[in-house]
Amino acid sequence: MTDTSAAPTRHTYNVVGMTCGHCVQAVTNELSQIDGVTHVDVDLASGTAVVDSGTPLDREIVAAAVDEAGYELAP
């Protein structure tokens, strides 16, 4: 039997205010520092951040990380 309690999760967030590669790097760095995050893929063209983690993430923690980078999550 497989233990699904540790199954990875993937969430896509819309990030407002990114305009360049530096923006992407700043958001990627901040999101990568959240406990449990295993992979971050930020796409400038679509304004999205796809975050993989070992456990579900609290949206407020994600929003705080994006804010620390100088941007905000879309509602």
VEXDREN-2710 file (C-alpha; in Angstrom, 1 decimal):
% VEXDREN-2710
k/r/px/py/pz
1/MET/0.0/0.0/0.0
2/THR/1.3/3.5/-0.9
3/ASP/1.3/6.3/1.7
4/THR/-0.4/9.2/0.1
5/SER/-0.1/11.5/3.1
6/ALA/3.3/12.6/1.8
7/ALA/2.2/13.0/-1.8
8/PRO/3.6/16.2/-3.4
9/THR/1.3/19.0/-4.1
10/ARG/1.4/21.5/-6.9
11/HIS/-0.2/25.0/-6.8
12/THR/-0.3/27.7/-9.4
13/TYR/-0.4/31.3/-8.2
14/ASN/-0.9/34.5/-10.2
15/VAL/1.8/37.1/-9.4
16/VAL/1.2/40.8/-10.1
17/GLY/3.9/43.3/-11.0
18/MET/6.6/41.2/-12.6
19/THR/8.2/42.8/-15.6
20/CYS/11.6/41.2/-16.2
21/GLY/14.0/38.3/-15.5
22/HIS/15.1/39.9/-12.2
23/CYS/11.5/39.8/-11.0
24/VAL/11.3/36.1/-11.9
25/GLN/14.5/35.4/-10.0
26/ALA/13.4/37.4/-6.9
27/VAL/10.0/35.6/-6.7
28/THR/11.7/32.2/-7.3
29/ASN/14.2/32.8/-4.6
30/GLU/11.6/33.8/-2.0
31/LEU/9.2/31.0/-2.8
32/SER/12.1/28.5/-2.7
33/GLN/12.8/29.4/0.9
34/ILE/9.4/28.3/2.2
35/ASP/9.6/25.1/4.3
36/GLY/8.5/22.1/2.3
37/VAL/8.9/23.7/-1.2
38/THR/10.7/21.3/-3.6
39/HIS/10.5/23.2/-6.9
40/VAL/9.4/26.6/-8.2
41/ASP/8.8/27.6/-11.8
42/VAL/7.9/31.3/-12.3
43/ASP/6.8/32.3/-15.8
44/LEU/7.0/36.0/-16.7
45/ALA/4.8/35.8/-19.8
46/SER/1.8/34.3/-18.0
47/GLY/2.6/36.0/-14.6
48/THR/2.3/32.6/-12.8
49/ALA/4.3/30.8/-10.2
50/VAL/4.0/27.0/-10.0
51/VAL/5.1/25.7/-6.7
52/ASP/5.6/22.1/-5.8
53/SER/5.8/21.0/-2.2
54/GLY/5.9/18.0/0.0
55/THR/2.9/19.3/2.0
56/PRO/0.0/21.7/1.3
57/LEU/1.1/25.3/1.6
58/ASP/-0.7/28.1/3.5
59/ARG/-1.7/30.8/1.0
60/GLU/-0.8/33.5/3.5
61/ILE/2.8/32.2/3.7
62/VAL/3.1/32.2/-0.1
63/ALA/1.6/35.7/-0.3
64/ALA/4.2/36.9/2.3
65/ALA/7.1/35.4/0.3
66/VAL/5.9/37.0/-2.9
67/ASP/5.4/40.3/-1.0
68/GLU/9.0/40.0/0.4
69/ALA/10.2/39.8/-3.2
70/GLY/8.3/43.1/-4.0
71/TYR/5.2/41.7/-5.7
72/GLU/1.8/40.5/-4.8
73/LEU/-0.5/37.5/-5.4
74/ALA/-3.6/38.2/-7.4
75/PRO/-6.8/37.5/-5.4
END
